[in-house]
Amino acid sequence: ALGAAGIALQEDRVAVWYGEEQVAAGGRLREGVRWDRVKAELAKPEVLVTVDVGLGSGQEHVWTCDLTTDYVKINTGTS
């Protein structure tokens, strides 16, 4: 999704965290990621995902939701 964000993305500057667990640095998957911590974070009702694109000091907060197949079916009346 970052590649479609409309910014001059430099992959080697990207870092990503799920909660407190950093999973990517320098645009690459980090060695030693504790996937059990990532899995536990993703099981929470609210998940904090932090993405640093390394392009300055600007910030943005985005709220989204899990649009599962069942969610879409329920809300479109096709279930």
N, C-alpha and C positions, 0 to 999 in steps of 0.2 A: 504494500500500500504506500510505502514511503516514496517509491519511484513514481507514483502517480499523483503525488501531493503538489506538484507544480512549483517545486523549489529546485534550486541548483544543488542537488544532493551530491555530496562527495562521500562515497561508500566507506572509505578508510577512516572517516571521522565519526561514524555512527556507533552508538552504544545503547544497549537495551537492558532494562531491568523488569522483572516480575516481582513486585513487592521489593524486598531488600536483596534479592538474588540477581546479580548481574549475569546475563546470559550471552551478551555480545559486547565486544570492545574492538575498536579499530575496524569495524565493519565485518568482523568475523566472530564465529562462535567461540566463546571463551573455554579454555581447558579447565577442568575441575568444577564445572557447573554442578551444583547439588540439585539434581532433577527431582528428588523427593520434596525439596522445598518449593520448587516451581509447581509441581503437581498439587501440593497443599495450598499454595496461593491460588491456583486456578479453580480449586474446589470451593472457594469462598463465594458468598453471594455478591460481593463487590471486589473487584481485582484492580490493583493499581499497577498500570503498565507505564513505565517511564522510558521515553525515547529522547536521547540527546543526539541531534544531528550535527553538532559541532560547528555551527555556523554563526554563533554569536550568543548574546545574552537574552534574546526574546523568549517568551514563554507563552504557552497556550494550554488550556485545560479543555478536554473533550469528554463528554458523557456519552456512552453508547449502550447498546444492549445486545444480548445474544439472540440473533434472529434464527432460531432453529427451524427446521421444517415444520415441527408441530406448532410453534408459535405463529408462523405464517399461515398455516392451515386454519388455526383457530380464529385468527383475526381477519381472514378473508372469507370465512364461512365455507371453506372447502373440506372441513374435517369430517 
